[in-house]
Amino acid sequence: MRIDIHCHAIGKGTDITKIDSEVYFNAEDNQHWFTRILYNVLEDDLLAMSGDSDHSGMITTEEYFNLLHRLLISSEEIDCVVLLALDAVYKDDAIDVKKTDLYVSNKFLANKVTALNNLLQNEKELKKRNKKFYLGASVNPNNPKAMRELEDVISNPDAVLIKWIPSAQHIDVRDVKNDFYRLLSAHNMPLLCHVGPEYSFPEGIRNKDKDDFRHLGKPLDLGVKVIAAHCAAPVFPLIDPNVMADLHRMMEEYNTDDNVRLWADTSALSLSTRLPVISEIIDTFPAKWLVHGTDFPIPIDSWPHLPLVTRDITPKEYIAILKTKNPFDRDVKIKRAHGFSDIILENAKKVLRLPSIPIP
C-alpha cells in the first residue's frame, strides 16, 4: 500500500462561521507579498490541471476535491492519500480571524473523506475501488476545546495523524500540556509537524522560530510518534539555514532498528529551489526513517530535474517525468530518479494510525 501522507485540503470559503461546511481561506487581511505570488501560482497550476470544471476561471472547494478524486483514481503510483486539515489560530480562547489564513475543520474534512471514499467504492475497476482517502486531522492545543476535539478525532477510524504548522497556527510545541501528548501516545496517533522554513502562510513567514525541529523533543519524550515534515530542508538554500544534519542526529537519538519514533517526510522536495540539497537529503536520511509525501498542491516541478546534471537522472527518466501529467505520479518518478528508495512509499504503514481492517 503506497501512501502519500502529506496532501493539503484547500478551498474558497470566506465566511469563518461556516467552517463545518466549507474551507475558510482568506489571507487578504494578513497578506505577505511572497504568499500573494505563491497563491496565484497555485491557482494557475490547478487551472492547468483542468480543475476548473465549470470554466468560471477559479477553482472552487468542490472542484478541488473532485480534482483530488480524479488524480487518485488515475494514479499508477499511489494507493492512498492523507488529506490534511488545519485548525485556526487562537488568542484569548477565541479564533484570531485576522491571523487565521486557512481553516480546514476536522468535521468538514471528515465528511469530505467519507464522500470521496464512497465515490471510490462505486468505481467499476477493482484497482480504483481499493484506493482510499484518510483524514489528517488538526487540533490546535490553544483551542479552548482542544481535548474534546482531539477525543472526537480519535474516535474517527479514518483519522490517521494530527497535523501542525506551529508558525502558522501559533503553537509552541514545548508549551503544550502533557495530557495532550499523552492522549496522542495512548491512541498511537502520530504528529505530523512542519519543521524548517515555512513560506506558504503569512504567519509562517513571520514566526519561523516556532518551526524548530528541536522542539519535537517534548512530544517524543512523552511517547508520541513524530513525523518531521520536509526533512527540515531549506527552501532557499542560499537564505535558509541548513539543519538537516542536526535533525538526523536527533533521529539517531530517538530511533532504533526495532522502534522508529522520529520520522521525516519527503513532501515538497521536488521544488526546483530544493534541487541543490536533494543529494544531501538522500545521503543524510536513511530510507527506513522516511515516509512519502507530496505537499500537493505545492508545485511539483518537473523541468528543472535535468538529466546527467541532477543526481544522475538519465534522459529516459527525464522524458518520462516530463510526460507524466498526474502530479502524484510525477512526484514519485522525480524522487525515484534522484535515488530515493521505493521503501518510503510503504513506510507510512509503520507510523500512521491505520484501521485494523486489512486494506489491499
Secondary structure, 3 states (H helix, E strand, C coil): CCEEEEEECCCCECCHHHCCCCCEECCCCCCCHHHHHHHHHHHHHHHHCCCCCCCCCCCCHHHHHHHHHHHHHHCCCCCEEEEECECCCEECCEECCCCCCEEECHHHHHHHHHHHHHHHHCCCCHHHHCCEEEEEECCCCCCCCHHHHHHHHHCCCCEEEEEECHHHHCCCHHHCCHHHHHHHHHCCCCEEEECCCCCCCHHHHHCHHHHCHHHHHHHHHCCCCEEEEHHHCCCCCCCCCCCHHHHHHHHHHHCCCCCCCEEEECCCCCCHHHHHHHHHHHHHCCHHHEECCCCECCCCCCCCCCCCCCCCCCHHHHHHHHHCCCHHHHHHHHHHHHCCCCHHHHHHHHCCCCCCCCCC
